[in-house]
């Protein structure tokens, strides 16, 4: 899945957009390089003996404010992937009008190989390694693939011990009891759902008559299935790293979530046919949701995609070349830098609550999230139509790039 360098892909896309829409080459240069990169290698005594663990934190651009972005634990984490994710965070935060630059971090481990105690030691040591680099007004991490509120809680605790004070705003996605926000746990999916709702309305598609396939059944994918189900939409197929399942009449999402919790996978769910992870992407559905990792749709399978709309809940699931094939097939792609921005938006609400010592209700958060996602979608849609941009991703790139460049100019840096 990760053979293609996602960073080269992202920068190629940036270059093409800038050239096509006459954005000055000199201005664009600053966005072709991450501002700061920290790579750390640190020993940890784990249940499997002494391990030297590699970790990264990339602060891509801070023109709009302190950098912000998630933290991934995955065996394939490498510097090129983290740079790409940090670049996309930079654009995403600009599109949602958040007062943040973009960053991302990762640790190259397979969390399933370690005990909970090992993961706590690794998390705390990573914070000891990078604590000078991060902070509420510098760079604020959050959960991503295979990280969760518990890990954010350990990291906040370790940071507080080092600084000798409570600093809840240094990280988001924390448990509720220690400064987490209502709705953060399902905010990525909820934000995606709001974007999808707006897009379906524009294209005059009745959500109740659609069929959806979701590739990746973790925080983003599983919560989206739950939200769609509670809005009477039909999810016919889902998959996780072990494989996929399909029922053309719709899956019982509540039972499926129970099955996933009990068996740690969606495979072998009663009443559903097995599918491979590639089959699920090529199903004849209305809505396809890549919600796993980068490079799920490449030039080799883009021609076989049958969906009408793709909601990119994952970051970078479609390669640059695949995007062009989907465009030719007239498939509407709701790009990651808009579609999955609900997570960072509620992270922003969490950061604000921490800074002000405030507590907002779930209802208040959802209302604010809905307003932000709708405003961002409307703005991009209007630009897409009025400027005749080729697709939503291009409209989103141009909007974000212009905003960041203006901030760089106003700071007197370029
Ligand atoms: P997660 O760890 O909760 O879930 C990942 C899911 O993907 C799991 O079900 C896993 O089994 C599945 N998966 C892994 N490899 C797969 C493969 N090859 N084929 C099919 N499924 C596979 O992670 P998450 O937080 O849901 O993140 C998923 C995507 O959403 C990532 O691209 C992430 O960057 C993006 N995202 C997450 C958030 C967030 O707040 N969690 C915010 C924005 C974007």
Boltz pocket constraint, residues with backbone or C-beta under 6 A from the ligand:
constraints:
  - pocket:
      binder: B
      contacts: [[A, 1], [A, 143], [A, 144], [A, 145], [A, 146], [A, 147], [A, 184], [A, 188], [A, 215], [A, 216], [A, 217], [A, 218], [A, 219], [A, 220], [A, 221], [A, 239], [A, 240], [A, 241], [A, 242], [A, 277], [A, 291], [A, 292], [A, 293], [A, 294], [A, 313], [A, 314], [A, 315], [A, 316], [A, 340], [A, 341], [A, 343], [A, 344]]
      max_distance: 6.0
